[in-house]
Amino acid sequence: MLPASSVHLLARVGEELVSHACWSTRWLQPGGLAPLRTAYVDAVATGPAHQGRGLGSLVMRRLAEEIRRYEIGGLCPARIAFYERLGWERWRGPLALRTSEGLRHTPDETAMILRTPRTPPLDLDALLTIEWRAWEPG
């Protein structure tokens, strides 16, 4: 389930929808900093018949242009190498959800960030937290 406030980018070949990415506003908080207004990538997909043609990369490059007004981009990758090629950096430090009961550490998760012109200096080895969303396990 995606947030109602998601922004969607669509790639078409003719009339056919072939690739898609979307993001919503969330708040990542790197250790020692205030929460950062984050374009959090909720989904990226390219139809199987169109994979391997650079369409997913095209959509993600456009997404990078569109999120420049945010302080940072964030996502949990399925394919780390794909995002690294596009300038995303793997967060090396611990990860946690911010819940009403406090922090819930998520050691089995992987997070990546994309710096924007508004990104402050970051310590990629610090704790990184994000707010819990109602449909996430928690």
C-alpha positions in Angstrom: 0.0 0.0 0.0 1.4 3.4 -1.0 0.7 6.7 0.8 -2.1 8.8 -0.7 0.4 11.7 -1.0 2.8 9.8 -3.2 4.3 11.5 -6.2 4.5 9.2 -9.3 6.8 9.3 -12.3 5.7 7.3 -15.3 7.6 6.2 -18.3 5.8 5.2 -21.4 6.7 3.8 -24.8 3.9 5.0 -27.0 0.8 4.4 -25.0 2.2 1.6 -22.9 3.3 2.2 -19.3 6.7 0.6 -19.0 8.4 2.0 -15.9 7.3 3.7 -12.7 8.8 5.3 -9.5 7.1 7.1 -6.7 8.1 8.8 -3.5 6.4 10.3 -0.5 7.6 12.8 2.1 9.0 11.2 5.2 11.5 12.3 7.9 14.9 10.7 8.1 16.9 11.6 11.2 20.7 11.0 11.1 22.3 10.8 14.5 23.1 14.3 15.9 20.8 16.2 13.4 17.3 17.4 13.3 14.9 15.3 11.1 15.4 15.9 7.4 12.6 16.4 5.0 13.0 13.3 2.8 11.8 12.2 -0.5 11.4 8.5 0.4 11.2 6.2 -2.6 8.3 3.8 -2.0 8.4 1.9 -5.3 10.4 1.5 -8.5 9.4 -1.0 -11.2 9.9 -1.7 -14.9 7.8 -4.2 -16.8 9.6 -7.5 -17.5 9.4 -7.1 -21.3 11.2 -3.7 -21.0 13.9 -4.5 -18.4 17.5 -4.1 -19.2 16.9 -1.1 -21.6 17.8 1.6 -19.1 14.2 2.7 -18.4 14.4 2.2 -14.6 17.6 4.2 -14.6 15.9 6.9 -16.7 13.0 7.1 -14.2 15.4 7.3 -11.2 17.5 10.0 -12.8 14.4 12.1 -13.4 13.3 11.4 -9.8 16.7 12.7 -8.6 16.0 15.9 -10.5 12.5 16.2 -9.1 13.5 15.8 -5.4 16.2 18.5 -5.4 14.0 20.6 -3.1 14.1 18.0 -0.4 16.9 17.8 2.1 17.7 14.1 1.2 16.4 11.1 -0.7 16.0 7.8 0.9 15.0 4.2 0.1 15.3 0.6 1.1 16.9 -1.1 -1.9 16.1 -4.5 -3.5 19.2 -4.1 -5.7 22.0 -2.1 -4.1 24.2 -2.0 -7.2 21.5 -0.5 -9.3 21.1 2.5 -7.0 24.8 2.9 -6.4 25.3 3.4 -10.2 22.8 6.3 -9.9 24.7 8.0 -7.1 22.8 6.6 -4.1 24.9 5.8 -1.0 24.5 2.9 1.4 23.9 3.9 5.0 26.6 2.1 7.0 25.3 2.9 10.5 22.5 1.3 12.5 18.9 1.8 11.4 15.7 2.2 13.5 12.1 3.1 13.3 10.7 5.9 15.5 7.5 4.6 17.1 5.2 5.8 19.8 6.9 3.3 22.1 10.4 4.6 21.2 13.1 3.3 18.8 12.7 -0.1 17.2 16.1 -1.2 15.7 15.9 -2.8 12.3 19.3 -4.6 11.9 18.1 -6.7 8.9 17.2 -3.6 6.8 19.4 -1.7 4.4 18.9 2.0 3.6 20.4 4.2 1.0 20.4 8.0 0.7 20.7 10.4 -2.2 22.3 13.8 -1.4 20.6 16.9 -2.8 21.8 20.5 -2.8 20.1 20.9 0.6 21.7 17.9 2.3 23.8 18.8 5.4 27.1 17.1 6.1 26.3 13.5 7.1 28.1 10.7 9.1 27.0 7.6 7.2 28.1 5.5 10.2 25.7 7.2 12.7 22.3 5.9 13.7 19.6 6.7 11.1 16.0 6.7 12.1 12.7 7.1 10.3 9.1 7.5 11.5 6.9 4.4 11.6 4.0 4.3 9.2 0.7 2.7 10.0 0.9 -0.1 7.4 4.5 -1.1 8.3 5.1 -4.0 10.6 5.8 -2.6 14.0 
